[in-house]
Amino acid sequence: MFREVVLGLGNNSVVSGVVKRYGMQMGAARFVAGASLESAIQVTRDLNRRGIAVTLDHLGEAVKDEGEALAAKDSYLTILQEIQTSAVNANVSLKLTMMGLALSMDLARANLMAVVKQASDFNNFVRIDMEDSPYTAITIGLFEEVWRAFPGHVGLVLQAYLYRTQEDLSRLSVPPKNFRIVKGAYREPVAVAFPSKPDVDDNYVALVRQSLELGNVTAIATHDEMIIGRVLKYLRQNNIPKEQFEFQMLYGVKLAVLEQLAKEGYRTRVYVPYGQDWYAYYVRRIAERPSNLLFFARALIDR
Ligand SMILES: Cc1cc2nc3c(=O)[nH]c(=O)nc-3n(C[C@H](O)[C@H](O)[C@H](O)COP(=O)(O)OP(=O)(O)OC[C@H]3O[C@@H](n4cnc5c(N)ncnc54)[C@H](O)[C@@H]3O)c2cc1C
């Protein structure tokens, strides 16, 4: 309920005006690694020193025209080049609407292909984030096309709150691929998504097991310590090799837990977003936790 309200309010123009104006000083900086690639690389180096890999996300979604989509593609080519030059342990995550998906499928496909080709040339990897449900099928379709061209260099996010995901996962896993399992961060109707948290949580654990049993490399992307405990038990009982999975968390959330997992010898990765276009990302982070909104509101009142 809280989540629905915040995600709804995020579309309100008055609210967005206030948050865009004051958000960075009042909490967004916790979740965003600065405005520039340089600052994100600095954060990456620091995380690498703690034994944690990174996935870099240049913030932005739903670009308005072809020029913006091409610029977004170019920014990812630059990130991959910079990862190569600075020899940090990082790959990239991107959103297809930033590559122009809401404008034209051909445009998004061409931009995605260019970025994944560059990743393949550098023996690196691109993760396609999953956005809201109108884009699910088309995102899966583009992922499959690009995977056929560059297997091993592209992976997809699948969301546990969607009823369809177990079926998508079984179909997509022939042959096995690389998936990140998340709960899902958008406002979705009950026609497509489980409305209750316990159902999402159970489906999350079921999907992680399904993904591993089907032979996929699987990113377990959650901050939910109860779920991490359930998954660890399953991993140990079934002797799943450590190369087949990694734990992932968002920048600014529960780093100590991830660090502990890294110390125990598990592969770990932090999702590090950077850039000017942080608003939509920040609203989703607030929606995930009531105390994030209280923190923001208190800071606003104190001004
Ligand atoms: C690496 C990564 C990539 C992701 N990519 C996508 C994607 O492509 N598409 C998509 O829809 N979603 C994505 N998400 C977001 C995901 O769907 C969830 O919205 C988010 O992870 C919160 O769910 P949770 O699994 O942590 O569980 P929750 O039940 O929401 O949270 C469990 C606990 O974690 C802590 N926590 C969670 N979120 C926050 C927060 N924002 N601030 C402070 N504490 C918090 C709280 O202690 C909370 O009680 C991604 C998440 C991660 C970690």
The ligand as a Tripos MOL2 file, in Angstrom:
@<TRIPOS>MOLECULE
LIG
   53    58     1     0     0
SMALL
NO_CHARGES

@<TRIPOS>ATOM
      1 C1         21.1000   -5.3780   -7.8600 C.3       1 LIG1
      2 C2         19.6480   -5.0490   -7.9930 C.ar      1 LIG1
      3 C3         19.1310   -4.7960   -9.2570 C.ar      1 LIG1
      4 C4         17.7670   -4.5210   -9.4090 C.ar      1 LIG1
      5 N1         17.2370   -4.3770  -10.6720 N.ar      1 LIG1
      6 C5         15.8980   -4.2610  -10.8140 C.ar      1 LIG1
      7 C6         15.2710   -4.2690  -12.0880 C.ar      1 LIG1
      8 O1         15.9270   -4.3750  -13.1350 O.2       1 LIG1
      9 N2         13.9250   -4.1610  -12.1520 N.ar      1 LIG1
     10 C7         13.1340   -4.0580  -11.0260 C.ar      1 LIG1
     11 O2         11.9150   -4.0010  -11.1480 O.2       1 LIG1
     12 N3         13.7010   -4.0080   -9.8090 N.ar      1 LIG1
     13 C8         15.0500   -4.1190   -9.6720 C.ar      1 LIG1
     14 N4         15.5950   -4.1060   -8.4150 N.ar      1 LIG1
     15 C9         14.7690   -3.6950   -7.2530 C.3       1 LIG1
     16 C10        13.9790   -4.8370   -6.6690 C.3       1 LIG1
     17 O3         12.9440   -5.2070   -7.5370 O.3       1 LIG1
     18 C11        13.3580   -4.4350   -5.3230 C.3       1 LIG1
     19 O4         12.4840   -3.3690   -5.4980 O.3       1 LIG1
     20 C12        14.3740   -4.0300   -4.2740 C.3       1 LIG1
     21 O5         15.5010   -4.8500   -4.3300 O.3       1 LIG1
     22 C13        13.7690   -4.1450   -2.8670 C.3       1 LIG1
     23 O6         13.3880   -5.4500   -2.6340 O.3       1 LIG1
     24 P1         14.1700   -6.4640   -1.6590 P.3       1 LIG1
     25 O7         14.3530   -7.7260   -2.4240 O.co2     1 LIG1
     26 O8         15.3980   -5.8510   -1.1320 O.co2     1 LIG1
     27 O9         13.1200   -6.8140   -0.5440 O.3       1 LIG1
     28 P2         12.2510   -5.8750    0.4240 P.3       1 LIG1
     29 O10        11.3050   -6.7960    1.0990 O.co2     1 LIG1
     30 O11        11.6910   -4.7080   -0.3150 O.co2     1 LIG1
     31 O12        13.3200   -5.3360    1.4360 O.3       1 LIG1
     32 C14        13.9370   -6.1680    2.3900 C.3       1 LIG1
     33 C15        14.7020   -5.2760    3.3490 C.3       1 LIG1
     34 O13        15.7960   -4.6620    2.6600 O.3       1 LIG1
     35 C16        15.9510   -3.3060    3.0640 C.3       1 LIG1
     36 N5         15.6760   -2.4280    1.9140 N.ar      1 LIG1
     37 C17        15.1090   -2.7630    0.7230 C.ar      1 LIG1
     38 N6         15.0340   -1.6900   -0.0820 N.ar      1 LIG1
     39 C18        15.5420   -0.6550    0.5980 C.ar      1 LIG1
     40 C19        15.7330    0.7260    0.3260 C.ar      1 LIG1
     41 N7         15.3660    1.2610   -0.8510 N.pl3     1 LIG1
     42 N8         16.2850    1.5140    1.2750 N.ar      1 LIG1
     43 C20        16.6690    0.9980    2.4640 C.ar      1 LIG1
     44 N9         16.5070   -0.3030    2.7890 N.ar      1 LIG1
     45 C21        15.9680   -1.1200    1.8800 C.ar      1 LIG1
     46 C22        14.9490   -3.0800    4.1830 C.3       1 LIG1
     47 O14        15.5900   -3.3840    5.4000 O.3       1 LIG1
     48 C23        13.8690   -4.1040    3.8920 C.3       1 LIG1
     49 O15        13.1430   -4.4660    5.0160 O.3       1 LIG1
     50 C24        16.9450   -4.4270   -8.2510 C.ar      1 LIG1
     51 C25        17.4800   -4.6970   -7.0090 C.ar      1 LIG1
     52 C26        18.7970   -5.0240   -6.8610 C.ar      1 LIG1
     53 C27        19.3290   -5.3380   -5.4900 C.3       1 LIG1
@<TRIPOS>BOND
     1     1     2 1
     2     2     3 ar
     3     2    52 ar
     4     3     4 ar
     5     4     5 ar
     6     4    50 ar
     7     5     6 ar
     8     6     7 ar
     9     6    13 1
    10     7     8 2
    11     7     9 ar
    12     9    10 ar
    13    10    11 2
    14    10    12 ar
    15    12    13 ar
    16    13    14 ar
    17    14    15 1
    18    14    50 ar
    19    15    16 1
    20    16    17 1
    21    16    18 1
    22    18    19 1
    23    18    20 1
    24    20    21 1
    25    20    22 1
    26    22    23 1
    27    23    24 1
    28    24    25 2
    29    24    26 1
    30    24    27 1
    31    27    28 1
    32    28    29 2
    33    28    30 1
    34    28    31 1
    35    31    32 1
    36    32    33 1
    37    33    34 1
    38    33    48 1
    39    34    35 1
    40    35    36 1
    41    35    46 1
    42    36    37 ar
    43    36    45 ar
    44    37    38 ar
    45    38    39 ar
    46    39    40 ar
    47    39    45 ar
    48    40    41 1
    49    40    42 ar
    50    42    43 ar
    51    43    44 ar
    52    44    45 ar
    53    46    47 1
    54    46    48 1
    55    48    49 1
    56    50    51 ar
    57    51    52 ar
    58    52    53 1
@<TRIPOS>SUBSTRUCTURE
     1 LIG1         1 GROUP 0 **** ****
